Amino acid sequence: DSPVSIYSYAITAKSKDGFTVSFSGDMESENYKLNWIVQKY
């Protein structure tokens, strides 16, 4: 989509099998992706 929309987010639930992300607003379309990485400390 153009122009690109940027949303803030919060991780609202975590488990060993996954996580839930809540975005700051409604998505303008279903054409979106979430890039993420897991780091071991």
Backbone bond lengths (Angstrom), bond angles and torsions (degrees), N, CA, C in turn:
res aa  C-N    CA-C-N  psi(-1)  N-CA   C-N-CA  omega(-1)  CA-C   N-CA-C  phi
1 D - - - 1.446 - - 1.518 109.52 -
2 S 1.291 115.91 150.24 1.445 119.55 179.93 1.521 108.28 -136.03
3 P 1.289 121.33 131.29 1.464 126.65 -3.29 1.535 111.28 -72.50
4 V 1.314 114.85 160.15 1.459 121.79 -178.04 1.523 110.01 -72.19
5 S 1.326 116.91 135.92 1.465 122.24 175.23 1.523 108.58 -97.57
6 I 1.323 116.64 140.31 1.462 121.69 178.64 1.521 107.78 -123.11
7 Y 1.319 116.50 128.86 1.462 122.53 -177.79 1.522 109.80 -119.75
8 S 1.319 116.58 142.21 1.459 118.87 169.31 1.523 107.04 -79.96
9 Y 1.336 115.92 164.24 1.458 119.39 -175.77 1.520 110.60 -149.60
10 A 1.311 115.65 165.03 1.464 122.79 173.96 1.521 107.64 -137.88
11 I 1.317 116.27 137.48 1.459 120.67 172.96 1.522 106.17 -82.19
12 T 1.330 116.49 113.07 1.462 121.19 -171.62 1.520 113.59 -100.35
13 A 1.328 117.75 -10.82 1.466 121.02 176.91 1.518 108.66 -155.71
14 K 1.327 116.75 141.33 1.462 121.89 178.17 1.521 109.11 -135.25
15 S 1.329 116.10 144.65 1.459 121.97 172.71 1.519 107.78 -149.38
16 K 1.314 116.63 176.04 1.466 119.11 178.86 1.525 111.53 -69.32
17 D 1.332 117.31 -16.93 1.456 121.75 -177.37 1.522 114.64 -101.34
18 G 1.336 118.01 -8.57 1.458 118.97 -178.81 1.509 112.52 167.24
19 F 1.325 115.32 -166.75 1.458 121.30 -179.27 1.519 109.62 -152.38
20 T 1.325 115.46 162.39 1.460 122.41 177.36 1.518 108.66 -118.76
21 V 1.325 116.03 132.58 1.460 122.16 179.55 1.523 108.68 -114.07
22 S 1.320 116.70 131.89 1.464 122.01 173.75 1.524 108.14 -109.78
23 F 1.329 116.49 126.74 1.456 121.77 -179.41 1.523 110.45 -90.63
24 S 1.323 116.18 160.54 1.465 121.97 -174.70 1.523 113.61 -72.64
25 G 1.309 117.94 -10.60 1.460 120.81 179.86 1.508 110.60 -161.95
26 D 1.321 115.72 177.57 1.458 120.93 177.71 1.523 109.70 -71.66
27 M 1.322 116.47 139.97 1.456 121.23 177.28 1.526 109.00 -70.37
28 E 1.330 116.24 138.96 1.462 120.88 -179.21 1.521 111.75 -75.34
29 S 1.343 117.00 -20.90 1.462 121.50 177.38 1.527 107.90 -154.84
30 E 1.330 115.80 175.09 1.462 120.03 176.24 1.523 110.88 -90.81
31 N 1.306 117.99 8.22 1.458 123.78 -178.71 1.524 109.14 -95.49
32 Y 1.338 116.58 76.75 1.459 120.53 179.98 1.515 110.14 -144.44
33 K 1.333 116.38 163.72 1.460 120.98 175.50 1.516 108.87 -144.27
34 L 1.317 115.14 155.58 1.456 122.88 177.37 1.517 106.97 -118.75
35 N 1.314 117.18 116.06 1.465 121.61 175.50 1.515 108.61 -92.25
36 W 1.329 117.20 132.65 1.457 120.68 -179.04 1.518 109.99 -148.27
37 I 1.322 115.55 162.49 1.462 122.38 -179.95 1.525 108.39 -145.34
38 V 1.313 115.88 147.39 1.462 121.78 176.19 1.515 107.54 -109.36
39 Q 1.330 116.00 128.46 1.460 120.73 178.91 1.518 109.85 -116.39
40 K 1.309 115.89 139.53 1.458 121.07 175.59 1.519 107.88 -95.48
41 Y 1.326 116.75 129.00 1.463 120.84 179.78 1.498 110.27 -102.79
